[in-house]
Amino acid sequence: MLYVERLFQSLQPLYNQSWFPYALGVIGLIFAYSIFKTLSTLPKLVMYPIIGATCVIVCINWVYNRNEPELLSPVVDMIAPWLPSKT
């Protein structure tokens, strides 16, 4: 845990940079691609439920915390009455 704390402290000056969120997005896309390539070696009967469960968990988290991307707000507004929310 100490290494993670040191990493976050060393990245602290970068948080205010305008390019930092984009860099995190690119790193996230690369990470997601590598995870997808790893999962694609599994049988499809195993791969698709793992991907589906991950998507469902992310969507339920968006509905609960209402921190979805602006583009998906109309879809989340339709789903929100049937799922629990924080407020």
C-alpha positions, 0 to 999 in steps of 0.5 A: 500500500505504501507504493500506491500512496507514493505513486499518488503523491508523485502524480499530485502535480499532474492532476491540474494539467489539462491533458491528464484526464485524456492520458488516463483515458488512453491508459484505460482504453489500453488496459480494457483492450488487453483485458478483452484480448485476455478474455477472448482466449477463453471460451465464448460461453465464459467470456460473454457473461464476464463482460456482461456482468461487468457492464451491468455492475457499471450501469447499476453503479451509474444509476445508484450514484448518478455519475453517468456520462452526460450522453447516457443521462436519458437512458439512465433516467429511464432506468432509474425509477426501477433501481435503488439510488443514493438520494 
